[in-house]
């Protein structure tokens, strides 16, 4: 068997870029790239190609953007590439069994969690929100179920106390490419033992909703701090705030749990100075460090308090 594979790559966002670049830099041949249709972006809402498409075009790799694989011409086009393997990373489409069966070695997926924990759409954010101490990358042989396929390779990654959705995304993005390149030689040689997942241990990382970003101050400070980290940079934690008689939504980008407690009403501002805004929670105190008003840019609290007096304010519900 040849050590060089003909590979179809399927992915769309920036998370998919490092694995594609690693394949381009390898001896393997990327014969086609599949990605989501261009989406409107920017103020002009101009149709804009995603990061994967941009990279593929730079390297003169054919790009295909079917809405799905229901049409016979799209399925036949896939067959015509005569691929050995399909690598899927945050593609955004559920692949039918006919597609999974097309490449000689099937399809493998790079998933950003330690399966079977956090199957689904938002494993990075859900891991932070749940207080997990580690996460990682699982290379999985794909099957019809959602992230249920047998596991080929796992790379672990600690979740630090400062990690946000953004920082952990970037760590796993790089780790995904490394894990892929470690997996391919064994896959070619037929030496990988695919380990079945335990459905009994599975949990699902449901899609993020904007409504989840509204801070419930009756929760404990640790929980709220995790929510702020998990939802940085989308959808960003937020809380209603009265400023000059007008209710606005304050976005919270960074906070820290303070080493003292209070019996004050959850949401009440205990102290506000250049060090931060200390807020009572259901258990403990949270200090806000970086915040943002509607129409403004994220700023340090030190800059915010120069222009706003929050004495006696209690964060509430919109």
Rosetta silent file (secondary structure, phi, psi, omega in degrees, C-alpha in Angstrom):
SEQUENCE: XXXXXXXXXXXXXXXXXXXXXXXXXXXXXXXXXXXXXXXXXXXXXXXXXXXXXXXXXXXXXXXXXXXXXXXXXXXXXXXXXXXXXXXXXXXXXXXXXXXXXXXXXXXXXXXXXXXXXXXXXXXXXXXXXXXXXXXXXXXXXXXXXXXXXXXXXXXXXXXXXXXXXXXXXXXXXXXXXXXXXXXXXXXXXXXXXXXXXXXXXXXXXXXXXXXXXXXXXXXXXXXXXXXXXXXXXXXXXXXXXXXXXXXXXXXXXXXXXXXXXXXXXXXXXXXXXXXXXXXXXXXXXXXXXXXXXXXXXXXXXXXXXXXXXXXXXXXXXX
SCORE:     score description
SCORE:     0.000 S_00000001
   1 L     0.000  137.005 -179.288    0.000    0.000    0.000 S_00000001
   2 L   -67.164  145.368  176.321    1.290    3.452   -0.882 S_00000001
   3 L   -82.281   -4.672  179.977    2.341    5.760    1.955 S_00000001
   4 L  -107.267  125.135 -176.907    0.816    8.667    0.053 S_00000001
   5 L  -102.807  147.867  167.210   -2.935    9.124    0.283 S_00000001
   6 E   -91.400  115.403 -170.167   -5.404   10.869   -2.000 S_00000001
   7 E  -118.632  133.504  166.273   -7.393   12.920    0.501 S_00000001
   8 E   -96.825  132.404  179.413  -10.644   14.869    0.324 S_00000001
   9 E  -111.580  134.055  178.658  -10.788   17.553    3.008 S_00000001
  10 E  -128.098  117.486  179.509  -14.087   18.880    4.368 S_00000001
  11 E  -170.996  167.714 -175.913  -14.154   21.890    6.699 S_00000001
  12 L  -134.624  -56.487 -172.363  -15.265   25.501    6.870 S_00000001
  13 L   -84.443 -174.782 -177.784  -14.129   27.810    9.742 S_00000001
  14 H   -64.458  -24.672  177.068  -10.676   28.813   10.954 S_00000001
  15 H   -59.315  -27.671 -177.557  -10.575   25.760   13.265 S_00000001
  16 H   -84.565  -10.955 -171.783  -10.242   23.649   10.114 S_00000001
  17 H   -68.687  -50.132 -179.000   -7.329   25.601    8.639 S_00000001
  18 H   -57.911  -41.635  175.953   -4.309   24.105   10.498 S_00000001
  19 H   -61.965  -39.615  178.097   -5.252   20.486    9.638 S_00000001
  20 H   -64.828  -42.704  179.437   -5.690   21.430    5.986 S_00000001
  21 H   -62.651  -38.860  178.588   -2.362   23.278    5.986 S_00000001
  22 H   -62.554  -39.685  177.735   -0.682   20.251    7.582 S_00000001
  23 H   -67.863  -39.815  178.481   -2.017   18.007    4.804 S_00000001
  24 H   -62.061  -38.134 -178.679   -0.903   20.473    2.134 S_00000001
  25 H   -79.702   -8.886 -177.004    2.593   20.489    3.644 S_00000001
  26 L   -90.644  174.872  175.106    2.688   16.667    3.836 S_00000001
  27 L   -70.709  -13.931 -177.550    3.462   14.131    1.086 S_00000001
  28 L   -70.877  157.593 -178.826   -0.264   13.380    0.819 S_00000001
  29 E  -107.607  116.482  174.250   -2.328   14.805   -2.044 S_00000001
  30 E   -85.019  105.843 -172.506   -5.384   16.889   -1.211 S_00000001
  31 E   -86.681  -19.273 -179.749   -7.460   16.235   -4.322 S_00000001
  32 E  -164.166  151.031  174.048  -10.504   18.306   -3.331 S_00000001
  33 E  -122.011  130.180  174.191  -11.838   20.547   -0.609 S_00000001
  34 E  -109.366  134.240 -177.333  -15.505   20.609    0.418 S_00000001
  35 L  -150.984  164.832 -179.725  -16.749   23.586    2.397 S_00000001
  36 L   -66.329  152.142  175.907  -19.945   25.473    3.220 S_00000001
  37 L   -56.469  150.555  178.002  -21.364   27.939    0.668 S_00000001
  38 L   -56.583  143.156 -178.325  -20.068   31.513    0.927 S_00000001
  39 E  -117.086  152.835  174.849  -21.929   33.605    3.509 S_00000001
  40 E   -64.509  139.928 -179.742  -22.697   37.347    3.691 S_00000001
  41 E  -149.922  157.229  177.614  -20.149   39.193    5.831 S_00000001
  42 L    78.200  176.933 -177.841  -19.129   42.740    6.693 S_00000001
  43 L   -64.034  -33.656 -179.275  -21.145   45.933    6.529 S_00000001
  44 L   -82.231   -4.306 -179.143  -21.907   45.440    2.849 S_00000001
  45 L    53.495   39.176  179.124  -23.087   41.837    3.494 S_00000001
  46 E   -78.730  139.533  177.123  -20.995   40.724    0.552 S_00000001
  47 E   -59.761  125.825 -173.543  -20.725   36.987   -0.054 S_00000001
  48 E  -128.750  130.573  177.328  -17.387   35.994    1.463 S_00000001
  49 L   -68.043  147.903  177.590  -15.536   32.673    1.233 S_00000001
  50 L   -74.456  170.347 -177.658  -14.682   30.939    4.497 S_00000001
  51 H   -58.046  -38.937 -179.193  -11.092   30.440    5.737 S_00000001
  52 H   -66.190  -43.583  178.592  -10.816   26.895    4.369 S_00000001
  53 H   -61.749  -42.500 -179.570  -11.913   27.925    0.891 S_00000001
  54 H   -60.538  -43.496  179.217   -9.454   30.812    0.883 S_00000001
  55 H   -65.612  -43.638 -179.452   -6.577   28.510    1.806 S_00000001
  56 H   -61.014  -44.270 -179.826   -7.580   25.895   -0.769 S_00000001
  57 H   -64.977  -35.343  177.525   -7.772   28.440   -3.582 S_00000001
  58 H   -59.495  -32.946 -178.407   -4.364   29.818   -2.619 S_00000001
  59 L  -102.607   14.989  174.116   -2.942   26.343   -3.253 S_00000001
  60 L    58.985   38.198  176.434   -5.028   25.763   -6.400 S_00000001
  61 L   -94.982  132.083  178.552   -7.035   22.917   -4.863 S_00000001
  62 L   -58.291  136.002 -177.178  -10.495   22.365   -6.400 S_00000001
  63 E  -117.487  135.122  179.274  -13.268   23.586   -4.081 S_00000001
  64 E  -126.783  139.757 -175.108  -16.830   22.237   -3.946 S_00000001
  65 L  -134.618   59.400  178.986  -19.696   23.776   -1.969 S_00000001
  66 L   -69.876  148.385  175.016  -22.831   21.606   -2.211 S_00000001
  67 L   -67.391  -33.024  174.693  -25.787   22.455    0.014 S_00000001
  68 L  -163.217 -171.382 -179.027  -25.997   18.735    0.762 S_00000001
  69 L  -114.920   31.779  179.747  -25.250   15.441   -0.970 S_00000001
  70 L   -77.935  -29.466 -177.466  -28.793   14.581   -2.030 S_00000001
  71 L   -78.161  135.730 -179.283  -28.200   15.357   -5.730 S_00000001
  72 H   -57.563  -42.158  179.085  -26.724   12.547   -7.808 S_00000001
  73 H   -59.057  -36.191  178.871  -24.175   14.840   -9.564 S_00000001
  74 H   -68.102  -39.939  178.572  -22.720   15.855   -6.171 S_00000001
  75 H   -68.138  -40.087 -179.197  -22.389   12.241   -5.057 S_00000001
  76 H   -67.697  -36.279  178.142  -20.845   11.209   -8.372 S_00000001
  77 H   -60.606  -41.243  177.954  -18.383   14.095   -8.215 S_00000001
  78 H   -62.578  -43.508  179.341  -17.218   12.812   -4.841 S_00000001
  79 H   -62.805  -39.454 -175.734  -16.771    9.302   -6.255 S_00000001
  80 H   -63.733  -20.921  178.997  -14.821   10.604   -9.230 S_00000001
  81 L   -71.531  -16.870  178.586  -12.045   11.938   -6.984 S_00000001
  82 L    50.328   49.559 -176.818  -11.135    8.314   -6.173 S_00000001
  83 L   -78.985  148.311  172.394  -10.010    9.353   -2.702 S_00000001
  84 L   -81.543  -31.435 -171.559   -8.407    7.025   -0.191 S_00000001
  85 E  -153.570  147.369  171.596   -9.645    9.051    2.763 S_00000001
  86 E  -117.392  126.400  178.772  -11.885   11.964    3.680 S_00000001
  87 E  -105.399  123.571 -174.698  -10.804   14.192    6.585 S_00000001
  88 E  -118.139  127.129 -179.418  -13.654   16.164    8.168 S_00000001
  89 E  -140.351  106.678  176.729  -13.124   19.102   10.553 S_00000001
  90 L    49.482   48.908 -177.850  -16.016   21.393   11.526 S_00000001
  91 L   -70.799  -45.153 -179.712  -17.566   21.017    8.089 S_00000001
  92 L    99.698    3.738  175.334  -21.107   21.969    9.115 S_00000001
  93 L  -126.770  142.211  171.140  -22.959   19.242    7.210 S_00000001
  94 L   -81.848  123.901 -175.800  -24.121   15.822    8.370 S_00000001
  95 L   -88.308  129.078  177.493  -22.701   13.336    5.887 S_00000001
  96 L   -70.319  162.720 -177.606  -25.006   10.555    4.670 S_00000001
  97 H   -58.665  -34.165  179.888  -23.834    6.962    4.762 S_00000001
  98 H   -60.995  -33.485  177.167  -23.301    6.977    0.982 S_00000001
  99 H   -75.603  -43.577 -179.440  -20.639    9.675    1.438 S_00000001
 100 H   -59.633  -30.563 -177.612  -19.032    7.964    4.441 S_00000001
 101 L   -86.996   -6.603 -172.922  -18.658    4.784    2.387 S_00000001
 102 L   -71.747  -53.185 -180.000  -17.121    6.471   -0.673 S_00000001
 103 L   -66.744  150.181 -176.859  -13.393    6.815    0.238 S_00000001
 104 L   -57.468  -40.382 -179.625  -11.413    3.567    0.389 S_00000001
 105 L  -100.477    9.838  179.116  -10.504    4.108    4.060 S_00000001
 106 L    80.465 -156.635 -177.680  -13.729    5.873    4.928 S_00000001
 107 E  -123.597  137.094  174.895  -14.013    9.253    6.657 S_00000001
 108 E  -118.408  152.107 -176.535  -12.299   10.438    9.822 S_00000001
 109 E  -123.759  140.727  172.514  -13.258   13.417   11.964 S_00000001
 110 E   -99.091  111.415 -174.674  -11.188   15.742   14.159 S_00000001
 111 E  -115.314  136.970 -172.507  -13.369   16.478   17.183 S_00000001
 112 L   -89.103   56.120  171.857  -12.513   19.015   19.911 S_00000001
 113 L  -163.155  170.971  174.776  -13.224   16.944   23.016 S_00000001
 114 L   -92.040   85.788 -177.947  -12.257   13.730   24.771 S_00000001
 115 L   -57.053  147.657   10.075  -15.050   11.569   23.394 S_00000001
 116 L   -85.974    7.700  176.836  -17.533   10.326   24.397 S_00000001
 117 L   -75.282  132.397  176.456  -17.660   13.470   26.559 S_00000001
 118 L    64.483   55.894  163.099  -19.065   16.486   24.714 S_00000001
 119 E   -69.583  151.225  173.477  -20.374   15.107   21.483 S_00000001
 120 E   112.252 -161.736 -161.545  -22.049   17.818   19.432 S_00000001
 121 L   -80.914  -30.071 -171.795  -21.751   21.415   18.329 S_00000001
 122 L  -131.510   59.081 -174.871  -20.000   23.351   21.124 S_00000001
 123 H   -67.466  -31.651 -177.517  -17.589   21.034   22.971 S_00000001
 124 H   -66.917  -50.754 -178.169  -14.999   23.712   23.762 S_00000001
 125 H   -67.628  -39.019 -178.568  -17.393   26.093   25.502 S_00000001
 126 H   -66.594  -34.181  178.688  -19.327   23.331   27.269 S_00000001
 127 H   -65.060  -42.987  177.944  -16.124   21.900   28.731 S_00000001
 128 H   -65.588  -46.653 -177.315  -15.178   25.268   30.256 S_00000001
 129 H   -61.155  -34.821 -179.001  -18.703   25.926   31.504 S_00000001
 130 L   -79.279   -9.241 -178.852  -18.854   22.518   33.192 S_00000001
 131 L    81.150   20.944  177.922  -15.562   23.133   34.996 S_00000001
 132 L   -60.269  143.680  179.921  -13.703   20.298   33.237 S_00000001
 133 L   -89.551  -17.217  176.877   -9.997   20.190   34.066 S_00000001
 134 E  -149.934  159.483  173.894   -8.963   18.823   30.694 S_00000001
 135 E  -143.251 -154.815  179.302  -10.162   18.385   27.154 S_00000001
 136 E   165.171 -162.757  178.377   -8.439   17.383   23.948 S_00000001
 137 E  -119.776  133.615  172.356   -8.737   16.130   20.403 S_00000001
 138 E  -116.141  124.972  170.479  -10.282   12.839   19.334 S_00000001
 139 E   -91.684  121.645 -169.297   -9.643   11.440   15.867 S_00000001
 140 E  -126.760  138.381  170.321  -12.710    9.351   15.129 S_00000001
 141 E   -74.941  123.737 -172.355  -13.778    7.014   12.354 S_00000001
 142 L   -78.728  144.303  170.995  -17.054    8.521   11.214 S_00000001
 143 L  -137.767 -177.289 -170.821  -20.385    6.741   11.184 S_00000001
 144 L   -65.199  -30.045 -179.028  -23.981    7.875   10.744 S_00000001
 145 L   -70.280  162.839 -179.578  -24.499    8.910   14.415 S_00000001
 146 L   -77.681  104.457  177.265  -23.495   12.320   15.761 S_00000001
 147 L    57.000   36.101 -176.221  -19.870   11.961   16.952 S_00000001
 148 L  -104.594   -4.114 -172.226  -20.505    8.332   17.887 S_00000001
 149 L   -68.705  162.168  179.711  -17.833    6.604   15.783 S_00000001
 150 L   -64.819  146.805 -173.034  -14.948    4.499   17.131 S_00000001
 151 E   -92.703  132.227  179.467  -11.883    6.439   18.300 S_00000001
 152 E   -97.563  -36.244 -174.699   -8.536    6.124   16.529 S_00000001
 153 E  -158.608  144.453  179.101   -6.358    8.558   18.474 S_00000001
 154 E  -130.608  135.075  171.455   -6.619   10.968   21.427 S_00000001
 155 E  -121.226  128.702 -176.410   -4.488   13.971   22.377 S_00000001
 156 E   -95.591  152.019 -179.119   -5.123   15.541   25.792 S_00000001
 157 E  -145.436  123.202  178.147   -5.032   19.232   26.692 S_00000001
 158 E   -68.526  149.950  172.341   -5.376   20.773   30.189 S_00000001
 159 L  -103.125  112.119 -178.225   -7.935   23.528   30.709 S_00000001
 160 L   -80.619  161.667 -178.226   -6.242   26.297   32.669 S_00000001
 161 L   -63.527  -22.552 -179.037   -8.042   28.633   35.057 S_00000001
 162 L   -96.317   -6.142 -174.708   -7.505   31.518   32.615 S_00000001
 163 L   -63.716  137.497  173.600   -8.635   29.700   29.469 S_00000001
 164 L  -111.885  174.582  174.148  -11.468   31.269   27.484 S_00000001
 165 H   -56.017  -36.299 -179.365  -13.486   29.926   24.597 S_00000001
 166 H   -71.313  -50.054 -175.618  -11.026   31.724   22.319 S_00000001
 167 H   -66.015  -38.800  179.731   -7.768   30.574   23.910 S_00000001
 168 H   -71.039  -37.442  173.642   -8.890   26.943   24.200 S_00000001
 169 H   -54.605  -46.616 -176.214  -10.184   27.022   20.614 S_00000001
 170 H   -69.015  -36.651  176.600   -6.750   28.146   19.428 S_00000001
 171 H   -63.849  -46.370 -176.939   -4.914   25.476   21.434 S_00000001
 172 H   -72.147  -29.037  176.609   -7.145   22.699   20.126 S_00000001
 173 H   -59.443  -44.914  178.274   -6.987   24.051   16.585 S_00000001
 174 H   -71.207  -41.465 -178.920   -3.221   23.469   16.574 S_00000001
 175 H   -64.533  -32.123  178.787   -3.499   20.187   18.464 S_00000001
 176 H   -61.963  -41.295  178.224   -6.005   18.897   15.918 S_00000001
 177 H   -65.222  -41.431  179.899   -3.481   19.214   13.110 S_00000001
 178 H   -65.006  -43.007 -179.774   -0.825   17.451   15.175 S_00000001
 179 H   -63.618  -39.379  178.794   -3.180   14.624   16.112 S_00000001
 180 H   -59.795  -47.215 -176.002   -4.186   14.140   12.473 S_00000001
 181 H   -69.878  -25.754  174.382   -0.607   13.764   11.295 S_00000001
 182 H   -74.091  -27.900 -175.586    0.108   11.250   14.081 S_00000001
 183 H   -79.611  -37.183 -170.538   -2.929    9.209   13.047 S_00000001
 184 H   -59.794  -44.117 -179.166   -2.342    8.908    9.293 S_00000001
 185 H   -59.110  -42.658  178.574    0.742    6.596    9.313 S_00000001
 186 H   -67.355  -34.096  177.909   -1.007    4.022   11.492 S_00000001
 187 H   -65.442  -41.963  178.360   -4.144    4.298    9.404 S_00000001
 188 H   -63.484  -41.719 -176.873   -2.147    3.611    6.254 S_00000001
 189 H   -80.970   -7.858 -178.727   -0.402    0.642    7.857 S_00000001
 190 L    71.727   26.712 -175.308   -3.634   -0.713    9.288 S_00000001
 191 L   -99.101   -8.513 -178.873   -2.185   -0.657   12.806 S_00000001
 192 L   -78.858  132.543  172.833   -4.764    1.531   14.539 S_00000001
 193 L   -98.013  113.655 -179.387   -7.237   -0.248   16.782 S_00000001
 194 L   -75.913  118.499 -177.211  -10.476    1.728   16.681 S_00000001
 195 E   -92.445  121.459  178.796  -11.879    1.848   20.220 S_00000001
 196 L   -62.768  147.352  175.449  -15.687    1.939   20.466 S_00000001
 197 L   -81.839  151.518  173.895  -17.183    4.761   22.501 S_00000001
 198 L   -92.956  111.213  178.985  -19.244    4.082   25.615 S_00000001
 199 H   -62.642  -25.798 -179.398  -22.679    5.586   25.081 S_00000001
 200 H   -66.764  -23.464 -179.148  -23.226    5.378   28.846 S_00000001
 201 H   -98.487    0.479 -173.525  -20.507    8.015   29.338 S_00000001
 202 L   -76.243  144.377  167.657  -21.678   10.310   26.561 S_00000001
 203 L  -140.101  159.732 -169.614  -22.920   13.849   27.069 S_00000001
 204 E  -114.097  132.315  178.106  -23.909   16.415   24.467 S_00000001
 205 E   -92.439   86.397 -177.101  -22.492   19.854   23.829 S_00000001
 206 L   -64.595  156.587 -179.151  -25.621   21.610   22.606 S_00000001
 207 L   -58.234  141.731  178.995  -25.374   24.637   20.335 S_00000001
 208 L   -70.647  139.386  176.768  -24.700   27.954   22.079 S_00000001
 209 L  -119.731  143.933  179.107  -27.670   30.302   22.405 S_00000001
 210 H   -59.232  -34.343 -178.013  -27.546   34.054   22.999 S_00000001
 211 H   -62.046  -26.919  179.434  -30.087   33.686   25.798 S_00000001
 212 H   -68.708  -19.530 -174.403  -27.570   31.629   27.782 S_00000001
 213 H   -78.172  -10.281  178.983  -25.236   34.620   27.951 S_00000001
 214 E   -73.901  118.710 -175.414  -27.515   36.532   30.351 S_00000001
 215 L   -70.591  130.175  172.608  -25.825   36.313   33.753 S_00000001
 216 L  -100.215  103.836 -173.392  -27.921   34.915   36.585 S_00000001
 217 L   -70.366  -10.573  175.877  -26.359   36.554   39.640 S_00000001
 218 L   -75.559  -13.871  173.898  -28.051   34.040   41.963 S_00000001
 219 L   -72.869  163.934 -178.961  -25.557   31.466   40.699 S_00000001
 220 E   -76.636  160.538 -174.949  -22.263   31.151   42.530 S_00000001
 221 H   -60.524  -38.411 -179.937  -19.240   33.240   41.554 S_00000001
 222 H   -61.808  -44.491  179.998  -17.288   30.247   40.220 S_00000001
 223 H   -62.280  -45.894 -178.507  -20.115   29.311   37.844 S_00000001
 224 H   -64.887  -38.376  177.839  -20.491   32.868   36.543 S_00000001
 225 H   -62.493  -39.953  177.741  -16.731   33.170   36.045 S_00000001
 226 H   -65.856  -40.198  178.534  -16.744   29.982   33.968 S_00000001
 227 H   -60.964  -42.766  179.432  -19.662   31.281   31.907 S_00000001
 228 H   -62.376  -42.702  179.587  -17.773   34.513   31.180 S_00000001
 229 H   -68.423  -42.485 -177.027  -14.692   32.564   30.080 S_00000001
 230 H   -64.745  -39.334 -174.446  -16.657   30.032   28.033 S_00000001
 231 L   -92.756   14.729  171.507  -18.670   32.657   26.128 S_00000001
 232 L   -96.601  107.210   28.889  -15.640   34.780   25.234 S_00000001
 233 L  -115.271    8.326  174.942  -15.749   35.632   22.297 S_00000001
 234 L  -153.396  135.912    4.410  -19.357   34.530   21.499 S_00000001
 235 L   -88.078    1.584  179.275  -22.049   35.145   22.582 S_00000001
 236 L    74.360  122.884  178.763  -20.303   37.088   25.430 S_00000001
 237 E   -60.128  145.037 -177.084  -21.774   37.175   28.939 S_00000001
 238 E  -149.841  159.036  179.346  -24.030   40.152   29.596 S_00000001
 239 E  -149.483  143.053  177.607  -26.184   41.793   32.256 S_00000001
 240 E   -66.571  143.887 -179.125  -28.726   44.661   32.266 S_00000001
 241 E  -145.880  131.551  176.207  -27.447   47.941   33.685 S_00000001
 242 E   -88.439  119.329  175.810  -29.160   51.272   34.334 S_00000001
 243 E  -128.470  119.526 -179.515  -26.995   54.220   33.223 S_00000001
 244 L    55.416   40.705  177.776  -28.424   57.752   33.344 S_00000001
 245 L    77.717    0.499 -179.366  -31.935   56.356   33.578 S_00000001
 246 E  -112.673  131.326  179.296  -31.466   54.211   30.478 S_00000001
 247 E   -83.746  124.297  179.264  -31.284   50.448   30.606 S_00000001
 248 E  -126.665  164.193  178.645  -28.377   49.053   28.630 S_00000001
 249 E  -103.304  115.400  179.276  -26.824   45.641   28.276 S_00000001
 250 E   -89.025  124.793  177.214  -23.320   45.448   29.714 S_00000001
 251 E   -92.556  140.268 -176.761  -21.116   42.777   28.160 S_00000001
 252 E  -115.991  117.650 -175.896  -18.552   41.111   30.419 S_00000001
 253 E   -98.539  -30.075 -177.424  -15.304   39.913   28.850 S_00000001
 254 E  -151.422  141.592  179.203  -13.172   39.116   31.871 S_00000001
 255 E  -155.093  166.979  175.608  -13.712   38.590   35.594 S_00000001
 256 E  -142.591  147.982  177.955  -12.174   36.875   38.594 S_00000001
 257 E   -78.356  132.724 -178.997  -13.521   35.227   41.724 S_00000001
 258 E   -93.660  151.458 -175.544  -12.613   37.135   44.884 S_00000001
 259 L   -86.048   39.017  174.582  -11.454   35.417   48.107 S_00000001
 260 L  -148.966  163.798 -175.833  -14.241   36.767   50.293 S_00000001
 261 L  -118.302  173.213  179.446  -17.991   36.365   50.695 S_00000001
 262 L  -154.011  156.965  175.572  -20.983   38.613   51.329 S_00000001
 263 L  -103.287    7.643 -178.666  -24.611   38.367   52.406 S_00000001
 264 L   -68.568  163.174 -179.985  -25.686   41.155   50.053 S_00000001
 265 L   -61.309  131.495  176.935  -28.332   40.684   47.351 S_00000001
 266 L   -54.893  132.112 -178.147  -26.985   38.836   44.302 S_00000001
 267 L    99.614  -14.415 -178.676  -26.173   41.352   41.568 S_00000001
 268 E   -74.689  134.022  176.946  -25.458   44.226   43.961 S_00000001
 269 E   -78.483  120.137 -176.334  -22.279   46.172   43.247 S_00000001
 270 E   -89.711  -33.930 -178.377  -20.197   46.142   46.429 S_00000001
 271 E  -157.470  145.655 -178.821  -17.308   48.237   45.230 S_00000001
 272 E  -143.995  107.497  176.175  -16.347   50.018   42.027 S_00000001
 273 E  -148.776 -168.765 -174.406  -12.880   51.425   41.426 S_00000001
 274 L   -67.284  -16.492  177.833   -9.970   51.091   39.028 S_00000001
 275 L   -77.190  -27.055 -179.295   -9.199   47.601   40.289 S_00000001
 276 E   154.242  177.323  176.817  -12.599   46.325   39.164 S_00000001
 277 E  -108.477  111.390 -179.111  -16.320   46.139   39.862 S_00000001
 278 E   -88.519  125.256 -174.190  -17.039   43.758   42.748 S_00000001
 279 E  -123.635  134.605  175.146  -20.470   42.133   42.486 S_00000001
 280 E   -72.016  142.629  175.827  -22.313   39.950   44.993 S_00000001
 281 L  -126.070 -176.492  178.159  -23.438   36.561   43.694 S_00000001
 282 L   -61.814  -26.660  176.262  -25.445   33.684   45.112 S_00000001
 283 E  -155.755  106.197  179.332  -22.222   32.441   46.708 S_00000001
 284 L    99.691  179.301 -176.949  -19.092   34.557   46.686 S_00000001
 285 E  -123.511  137.412  179.601  -17.998   37.778   45.018 S_00000001
 286 E  -115.632  131.720  177.043  -17.045   38.310   41.387 S_00000001
 287 E  -102.123  118.978  176.602  -14.785   41.142   40.220 S_00000001
 288 E   -81.474  133.643 -174.921  -15.436   42.405   36.680 S_00000001
 289 E  -115.302  -40.761  177.750  -12.228   43.417   34.903 S_00000001
 290 E  -129.976  128.152 -174.763  -13.043   44.023   31.223 S_00000001
 291 E  -137.717  175.634 -177.143  -16.488   45.150   30.059 S_00000001
 292 E  -154.249  131.378  174.005  -18.248   46.707   27.072 S_00000001
 293 L   -92.914  157.084  178.261  -21.225   49.012   26.588 S_00000001
 294 L   -54.868  132.755  178.696  -23.470   48.831   23.482 S_00000001
 295 L    80.937   -7.333 -179.446  -21.792   50.505   20.529 S_00000001
 296 L  -104.905 -176.902  178.085  -18.478   50.757   22.353 S_00000001
 297 L  -102.597  155.964  174.102  -15.301   48.737   22.466 S_00000001
 298 L   -58.100  139.990 -178.138  -14.228   46.354   25.215 S_00000001
 299 E  -144.578  157.786  173.287  -12.398   48.296   27.914 S_00000001
 300 E   -69.394  147.363  178.729  -10.705   47.861   31.244 S_00000001
 301 H   -57.929  -32.313  179.024  -12.898   48.749   34.206 S_00000001
 302 H   -56.076  -36.354  178.101  -10.333   51.422   35.129 S_00000001
 303 H   -76.951  -35.674 -178.236  -11.354   53.327   31.981 S_00000001
 304 H   -65.900  -44.594 -174.312  -15.059   52.708   32.518 S_00000001
 305 L   -70.645  -15.617  175.178  -15.229   54.053   36.083 S_00000001
 306 L   -63.945  -28.277 -174.630  -13.685   57.352   34.998 S_00000001
 307 L  -112.964   -9.194 -174.467  -16.956   58.174   33.238 S_00000001
 308 L  -134.877  134.442  176.145  -19.572   56.176   35.170 S_00000001
 309 L  -105.355  116.653 -177.396  -20.634   56.053   38.808 S_00000001
 310 L  -106.691   21.348 -179.690  -22.222   52.721   39.738 S_00000001
 311 L   -60.072  129.190  176.555  -22.700   53.440   43.425 S_00000001
 312 L    77.782    4.064 -178.415  -25.807   51.667   44.748 S_00000001
 313 L   -80.654  142.315  172.066  -26.467   49.849   41.466 S_00000001
 314 E  -123.812  122.865  175.058  -27.755   46.278   41.420 S_00000001
 315 L   -65.704  136.447 -177.964  -27.530   44.246   38.243 S_00000001
 316 E  -133.980 -150.054  179.556  -30.897   42.748   37.452 S_00000001
 317 L  -108.804  145.279 -179.787  -32.902   41.206   34.672 S_00000001
 318 L   -67.969    0.000    0.000  -33.840   42.968   31.428 S_00000001
